[in-house]
Amino acid sequence: MTKDLWREAYAAMRHNRRRTFLTMLGMAWGIATVVMLLSYGNGFGQACANILANFGTRLMIVLPGRTSMQAGGQKAGVPLRFTLEDVDLLKQSLPEITQIEPTVSKNCHVQYEMRTYDLRVAGGRPNDTRIRNLTIDRGRFHNLEDQLQRAHVAVIGSEAKEKLFSGRNAVHEHIRIDGISFEVIGVLAPKIQVGDNDVNRAIYVPFTTMADLADTHYLEAIWFTYESKDYLKLERSLRYAMALAHKFNPTDRRALVVFNLMEQVHQFEVITLGLKLLLAFIGTLTLGIGGVGLMNIMLVSVTQRTREIGVEKSLGARPRDIFLQFLAEALTITFLGGALGIVLAFAVSLAVGRLTLYSAVAKHAEAGDIRLVIDPGTLIVATLILGLIGLVSGMLPAIRASRLDPIEALRYE
């Protein structure tokens, strides 16, 4: 019975090839639109994830501020100052912390041969690469031995390398930072750089060595990574621990400035989800137009084949058989058009390639651009939408055909 249904549907489609092809084309365009819009939403989400991954996701940056509330007899307006004791305090108070480091930086005169530039020099520990998500392109990063020996070694950013050395090899060369000689032991791979952010022009030296360039008693910031999923609870614990040590109100947001990257991640996840739902809705409306076209064509087909329906009913065909016959024809057109549309969507996604997004405002930000990502989830959602539209579009003509009176149908001219 099933084979007969699909055979009859195929025969009816062959009988009206032009009409069938145009209807399939409308459905193909509709489903291609759905797939491309959904893949655009996926690409936008992936671009946002790549941008945030460049800086690290489970990362908090804590900076000292100035109190704005009175607490414990302390008046408002008192500046906070971090020391290495605060780093030890956070390690002991927050077991969720996996990597932590103090940060002190300074703009220094950096010289190589006849070239001199003002570049930011940051003192850190060997876990800098994991916390700041730095990637070594050549050489190595400073290690624990360098820290203990207060070695005059430096790891330079990609732009700092180009400024100082151009195309020459920088590793094992010596530069002068504020007049002090440092050996270049590594060069970093480029990172996404927004505006005047000097991430690629920075130079990293051991924290202990930084004392030769600046006062490291008071810290500029504290960076740490963590493994807790409840980042809001962790931030509250951080504020209470620091408030107890520095005698300020833990609810005072100005006393302690905390940059929590996971907040940005979740904000972008909400934005991406909203965008995907909006694009899916727009795509469904577009496909719905194709479904209306399919419905109209099937209604015309019912009208043209009224006598045929009357003959079938007079020979014993049940309303259910007529219903399934026309529904099968509508679904066949729908899914053949859908297959064509998916092929079209893949072709367009390959032809389009990368769509400029973050690289328009940032350097080395190609990973933050949008690529049309057609994944299995997109195809499943598009197929479900296609099946629903095809089913709804084919139901009305099929019901109309199944309810025709056989005698009136045979009299139809």
Rosetta blueprint (number, residue, H / E / L):
1 M L
2 T H
3 K H
4 D H
5 L H
6 W H
7 R H
8 E H
9 A H
10 Y H
11 A H
12 A H
13 M H
14 R H
15 H H
16 N L
17 R H
18 R H
19 R H
20 T H
21 F H
22 L H
23 T H
24 M H
25 L H
26 G H
27 M H
28 A H
29 W H
30 G H
31 I H
32 A H
33 T H
34 V H
35 V H
36 M H
37 L H
38 L H
39 S H
40 Y H
41 G H
42 N H
43 G H
44 F H
45 G H
46 Q H
47 A H
48 C H
49 A H
50 N H
51 I H
52 L H
53 A H
54 N H
55 F H
56 G L
57 T L
58 R L
59 L E
60 M E
61 I E
62 V E
63 L E
64 P E
65 G L
66 R E
67 T L
68 S L
69 M L
70 Q L
71 A E
72 G L
73 G L
74 Q E
75 K L
76 A L
77 G L
78 V L
79 P E
80 L L
81 R L
82 F E
83 T L
84 L H
85 E H
86 D H
87 V H
88 D H
89 L H
90 L H
91 K H
92 Q H
93 S H
94 L L
95 P L
96 E L
97 I E
98 T E
99 Q E
100 I E
101 E E
102 P E
103 T E
104 V E
105 S E
106 K E
107 N E
108 C E
109 H E
110 V E
111 Q E
112 Y E
113 E L
114 M L
115 R E
116 T E
117 Y E
118 D E
119 L E
120 R E
121 V E
122 A E
123 G E
124 G E
125 R L
126 P L
127 N L
128 D H
129 T H
130 R H
131 I H
132 R L
133 N L
134 L L
135 T L
136 I E
137 D E
138 R E
139 G E
140 R L
141 F L
142 H L
143 N L
144 L H
145 E H
146 D H
147 Q H
148 L H
149 Q H
150 R L
151 A L
152 H L
153 V E
154 A E
155 V E
156 I E
157 G L
158 S H
159 E H
160 A H
161 K H
162 E H
163 K H
164 L H
165 F H
166 S L
167 G L
168 R L
169 N L
170 A L
171 V L
172 H L
173 E L
174 H E
175 I E
176 R E
177 I E
178 D L
179 G L
180 I E
181 S E
182 F E
183 E E
184 V E
185 I E
186 G E
187 V E
188 L E
189 A L
190 P L
191 K L
192 I L
193 Q E
194 V E
195 G L
196 D L
197 N L
198 D L
199 V L
200 N L
201 R L
202 A L
203 I E
204 Y E
205 V E
206 P E
207 F H
208 T H
209 T H
210 M H
211 A L
212 D L
213 L L
214 A L
215 D L
216 T L
217 H L
218 Y L
219 L E
220 E L
221 A E
222 I E
223 W E
224 F E
225 T E
226 Y E
227 E L
228 S L
229 K L
230 D L
231 Y H
232 L H
233 K H
234 L H
235 E H
236 R H
237 S H
238 L H
239 R H
240 Y H
241 A H
242 M H
243 A H
244 L H
245 A H
246 H H
247 K L
248 F L
249 N L
250 P L
251 T L
252 D L
253 R L
254 R L
255 A L
256 L E
257 V E
258 V E
259 F E
260 N E
261 L H
262 M H
263 E H
264 Q H
265 V H
266 H H
267 Q H
268 F H
269 E H
270 V H
271 I H
272 T H
273 L H
274 G H
275 L H
276 K H
277 L H
278 L H
279 L H
280 A H
281 F H
282 I H
283 G H
284 T H
285 L H
286 T H
287 L H
288 G H
289 I H
290 G H
291 G H
292 V H
293 G H
294 L H
295 M H
296 N H
297 I H
298 M H
299 L H
300 V H
301 S H
302 V H
303 T H
304 Q H
305 R L
306 T H
307 R H
308 E H
309 I H
310 G H
311 V H
312 E H
313 K H
314 S H
315 L L
316 G L
317 A L
318 R L
319 P H
320 R H
321 D H
322 I H
323 F H
324 L H
325 Q H
326 F H
327 L H
328 A H
329 E H
330 A H
331 L H
332 T H
333 I H
334 T H
335 F H
336 L H
337 G H
338 G H
339 A H
340 L H
341 G H
342 I H
343 V H
344 L H
345 A H
346 F H
347 A H
348 V H
349 S H
350 L H
351 A H
352 V H
353 G L
354 R E
355 L E
356 T L
357 L L
358 Y H
359 S H
360 A H
361 V L
362 A E
363 K E
364 H L
365 A L
366 E H
367 A H
368 G H
369 D L
370 I E
371 R E
372 L L
373 V L
374 I L
375 D L
376 P H
377 G H
378 T H
379 L H
380 I H
381 V H
382 A H
383 T H
384 L H
385 I H
386 L H
387 G H
388 L H
389 I H
390 G H
391 L H
392 V H
393 S H
394 G H
395 M H
396 L H
397 P H
398 A H
399 I H
400 R H
401 A H
402 S H
403 R L
404 L L
405 D L
406 P H
407 I H
408 E H
409 A H
410 L H
411 R H
412 Y L
413 E L
